[in-house]
C-alpha cells in the first residue's frame, strides 16, 4: 500500500439473531480484526436484520457517501427464506465482479461440500467494492484467506491509486 492510499472497510453483519442481541457476532468481529492487522481503517461496523431494504440502504449509504472502499457483508447468503443479502446487493451494484464469489465457492468446495450452497455475489457501486461472505466463522476465515491477496490491488485500481493490472 503506498503512502497516499487509504484503504477503508465497512463490515455489515446480516443476522436477525445478531441484530436482536441473541447471538454474538464472531464473524464480523473476525473480519474487523483481520483487516486492522493488515493496516486497513475500519470505517463502519453494523449488524442489520435479514431485511432486503435495510441491507440495501446500508450498502448504498456507505457507497454513495464514500465512507469505505470495501464493504464485506457476512450472513444472509444461504437458502433460508430470510437470506436476502445477494438480492439486496444485486439491486444496487453498478458492475458485477463475479470472480471473488466464484473463487470463494470453488476453493471452499475443497474444504466443505456446503460451500456450493452460498449464493453470495460481488460488485462495485461508485468507488466501493462489495463482497458477500458467508455467515459462519469458518466460512469467513476461509474466504478471507482466498480473496485477500488481490484485494489491495483491486481497491487501488478502483480508487485511482493505480492504473495497471499487468
C-alpha positions in Angstrom: 0.0 0.0 0.0 1.5 3.3 -1.0 1.5 6.3 1.4 -1.3 8.2 -0.2 -3.6 5.2 -0.4 -6.2 4.9 2.3 -8.0 1.6 2.5 -11.2 1.8 4.4 -13.5 -1.2 5.1 -17.1 -1.4 6.2 -18.4 -4.6 7.7 -22.1 -5.4 7.7 -23.2 -8.5 9.5 -26.6 -9.7 8.4 -28.3 -11.7 11.1 -31.7 -11.5 12.7 -30.4 -13.1 15.9 -27.3 -10.9 16.0 -29.4 -7.8 15.4 -31.6 -8.7 18.4 -28.6 -9.5 20.6 -29.3 -13.2 20.8 -26.1 -14.3 19.2 -22.5 -12.9 19.3 -21.2 -11.7 16.0 -18.0 -13.7 15.8 -17.7 -13.4 12.0 -18.0 -9.6 11.8 -15.5 -9.2 14.7 -13.1 -11.6 13.0 -13.3 -9.5 9.7 -12.5 -6.3 11.7 -9.6 -7.9 13.5 -8.2 -9.4 10.2 -8.3 -6.0 8.4 -7.0 -4.0 11.4 -4.0 -6.3 11.5 -3.4 -5.6 7.8 -3.4 -1.8 8.4 -6.9 -1.0 7.0 -9.1 1.6 8.6 -12.4 0.4 9.9 -14.9 2.9 8.5 -18.1 1.3 9.8 -19.4 -1.9 11.5 -23.0 -2.7 11.8 -25.4 -5.6 12.4 -28.6 -5.5 10.5 -31.6 -7.8 10.3 -32.3 -10.0 7.3 -34.4 -7.4 5.6 -33.5 -6.5 2.0 -34.4 -2.8 2.2 -32.3 -2.3 5.3 -29.3 -4.2 3.8 -29.6 -2.3 0.5 -30.0 1.1 2.2 -26.9 0.5 4.5 -24.8 -0.5 1.5 -26.0 2.4 -0.6 -25.3 4.9 2.2 -21.7 3.7 2.6 -21.0 3.7 -1.1 -22.8 6.9 -2.0 -21.1 8.9 0.8 -17.6 7.4 0.0 -17.3 6.0 3.6 -15.4 2.9 2.5 -13.5 1.4 -0.5 -14.6 -2.1 0.5 -17.8 -3.5 2.1 -17.8 -7.0 3.3 -21.2 -8.4 4.3 -21.4 -11.6 6.2 -24.5 -13.7 6.5 -27.7 -14.0 4.6 -26.3 -15.8 1.6 -27.8 -19.3 2.1 -31.1 -21.0 1.2 -33.3 -19.8 4.1 -36.3 -17.7 3.2 -34.8 -14.9 5.2 -31.5 -15.0 3.4 -31.7 -11.9 1.1 -28.2 -10.4 1.1 -27.4 -11.3 -2.5 -30.7 -9.9 -3.8 -30.2 -6.7 -1.9 -26.7 -6.3 -3.2 -27.7 -7.1 -6.8 -30.2 -4.3 -6.6 -27.6 -1.6 -6.1 -24.4 -2.7 -7.7 -23.4 -0.9 -10.9 -20.8 -3.5 -12.1 -20.6 -7.2 -11.3 -17.3 -8.6 -10.1 -18.1 -12.4 -10.1 -14.5 -13.6 -9.6 -14.5 -13.1 -5.8 -17.7 -15.0 -5.2 -16.8 -17.7 -7.7 -13.4 -18.4 -6.1 -14.9 -18.4 -2.6 -17.3 -21.2 -3.7 -14.7 -23.1 -5.8 -11.9 -23.1 -3.2 -14.4 -23.5 -0.4 -15.7 -26.7 -2.0 -12.3 -28.3 -1.4 -12.9 -27.9 2.4 -16.7 -28.5 2.7 -19.3 -29.6 0.2 -21.6 -27.0 1.7 -19.6 -24.1 0.1 -21.6 -24.6 -3.1 -24.8 -23.5 -1.2 -23.6 -20.0 -0.8 -25.3 -17.5 -3.1 -23.0 -14.6 -2.3 -22.3 -12.0 -5.0 -19.7 -9.3 -5.6 -19.9 -6.0 -7.3 -19.0 -2.3 -7.5 -21.0 0.8 -6.7 -19.3 4.1 -7.3 -15.8 3.6 -5.8 -16.7 0.8 -3.4 -16.2 -3.0 -3.9 -18.9 -5.1 -2.2 -18.4 -8.7 -1.4 -20.9 -11.0 0.3 -19.3 -13.5 2.6 -21.0 -16.5 4.3 -22.1 -16.0 7.9 -20.2 -18.8 9.6 -16.9 -18.0 11.2 -15.2 -20.9 9.3 -16.6 -19.6 6.0 -15.4 -16.1 6.7 -11.9 -17.3 7.6 -11.6 -19.5 4.6 -13.0 -16.8 2.3 -10.6 -14.1 3.5 -7.7 -16.4 3.1 -8.7 -16.8 -0.6 -9.7 -13.3 -1.5 -7.3 -11.1 0.4 -4.2 -11.4 -1.9 -5.7 -9.5 -4.9 -7.9 -7.1 -2.8 -5.4 -4.3 -2.2 -4.5 -4.0 -5.9 -8.2 -4.1 -6.9 -9.0 -1.3 -4.5 -6.1 0.7 -5.7 -7.3 0.4 -9.3 -10.9 1.2 -8.3 -9.9 4.3 -6.4 -7.4 5.5 -9.0 -4.3 4.9 -6.9 -3.0 2.5 -9.6 -3.9 2.1 -13.2 -2.0 -1.0 -14.3 -3.1 -4.6 -13.9 -0.2 -6.1 -16.0 
